[in-house]
Amino acid sequence: MNVILTKDIKALGEAGKLVKVKPGYARNYLLPNGFAIHASPKNLTKIEVIKTQAADEKIALHGKYKEVLDKIKGVELTFNRRADENNHLFGSVSENDIVKALAEKEIEVHKADIVMEKHLKEVGTFEVEISFTSELTTSVNVKIDVENVDVENIVDNIEVKQNNDIETENE
């Protein structure tokens, strides 16, 4: 099935391009989401209009992304996580954690813009890439520290609880 893309799609091409896709993909994904229109003779005359609209949208998004890139420069995110004796985290730091931390600093980034091969699972400092487009990329430093757990306080609480249990059994 031939369709005309109305939005840029990484796997298919740029807006205004005539592409051939499987009917199910077009019917279930591209057309309902407004990413494409049928390639009818009437719509083929609209290709230039679609291209100019897409170019205008790109310019607006480019400006928005530039502002976000300026905010991100020099930002370091710090996460405190529990870790074992080998500095391996019990959990991990994921794209969602980075998005939330940036949102706390009033920087809006989408999860899909954060480029990570795998979640961070070790203590240390890492550089995570943020890519809005192929030309607009930056990185943010992510520092993962060991969460301070007050072991003495936990042990004292356990001993007090055990002593209370012993006293209630004796009574």
N, C-alpha and C positions, 0 to 999 in steps of 0.2 A: 504494500500500500504506500502510495506517495503522499507525503505531508510537507507542509512548509513550517519550519520552526519559527516560533514567535519569541522564544527566549534562547539564550545560549545554553547548550547542554554539552558538557565535557565529552561524553561518549559519541555524540552525533555531529555537532558543529555549532556554528554561530546562527543568530537570528536572521531570518530571511533566506536561509539555505533550503533548497528542495532536497529532501532525503527519502530514501525508500526504507521502510521499517515493516516489521511483521504486523499484521492487522490487530492482533490482540494487544500488542504493546501500544499501538496508536489508540485503539479504542478504550483500553483500560487505564492508561497512564497519561500519555501525551495530550490527548484531546480534552479529557475532563479537567486536567490541571491547568489548561490554558497554555501549555508549552508548544502547541502546534495547532495548525488548522488544516483541513482537507485541501488537497492540491487540485481544486476545481479550476476550470478556465477563468472564472470570475476572480478567485483568490490569487491566481498567478499574476494578475495585474497589480496586486497589492504588495508584491515583494519589495519594491523600492520603499514604499511607505513603512513597512515593517523594519527594514534595515535602518532607516533614519530614526525611527522611534527607539530602536535598540541602541543606536549610537548615542542618542540623547540620554538614555537611561545609564549607559556605561559612564558617560561624563559625570553625571550626578553621583553615581556610586563611587567613582574614582575619587571625587572630592571628599566624600564622606569617609572613605577608607584612609585617605591621607590624614585627615584629622585624628582618626583613631590611632594611626601609626605614630603620630607625633605624641599622643598621650602615653603610648606604650613604651617609648624609648626611655631606658633607664629604670624601668620598673622591675623590682625583684619581689617575687612571691615567696613567702615562707610558710611551710606547713609543718606542724608538729604531729608526728605519728608514733604509735607504739612500734617497737622493733625488738627483735631477739638479740642475743649476744653477738651475733655475726652481722649486725646492722641490716638485716633483711626485715622489711616492713611486714606486719601482720596483715595489713590491707595494701592499698596502693594509692597513688595520686593519678587521677584520670583527667580526661578532657573536661568533664563536668566540674571537677574540683577547681581547675584553672579558670573556667568560665565564671564560676561563683566568686572566686577571689578577685578576678578583674572587675566583676560587677560591683563588688564592695568598694572598689576604687573608682567607681563611676565610669568604667570603660566597658562598652558593650561589644562583645565578640560572640559569634556563633560557634557552637561546638564543632561544626564541620570545618571551620577555618583553622583549627588547631591541628598541627601535623605531628602525630606521635606514632612511632612504629609499634610500641607497646607501652602499657602503663608503667609508671615509675614505681619500683618496688624496693629501692635501696636508699639508705641515708646518704646525703651528699648534695652537691649543687649540679644542676643540669640546665642545659640550654634547650628550650622548646620553641620550635618554629611556629609562627603564625602567618598564614598565607591567605590573603584575600583574593589575589589574582596572581598570575605568573610573574607580573612585574612588581606587585606590591606585597613584599614579604618582610618580616622582621622576626626577632626572637625575643623571648622573655626568659630571665633567669629564674629558675625554680629551685629553692633551697628547702631540703627536707631535713628536719632535725628530729632527734629522738625526744618523744614526749616524756617529760619528767614525771615519773610515778613515785610517789612517796611510799617506798616499801616499808619503812619503819612504822608509819601511820597505819598501814594495812595490817602489819603483823600485830601491832598493839590492839587494834580493833578485834582481830581474831582471838587474841589471848583474853581480852575482856569478855568477849562473847562466850568463850569456853569456860571461864571462871563463873560467869552468871549461870550457865547451864549446870555446872557442878553444884553450885549452891542451891539451885532449885531442886535437884535430885536428892540432896541430903536433907532437905526440909520435909 
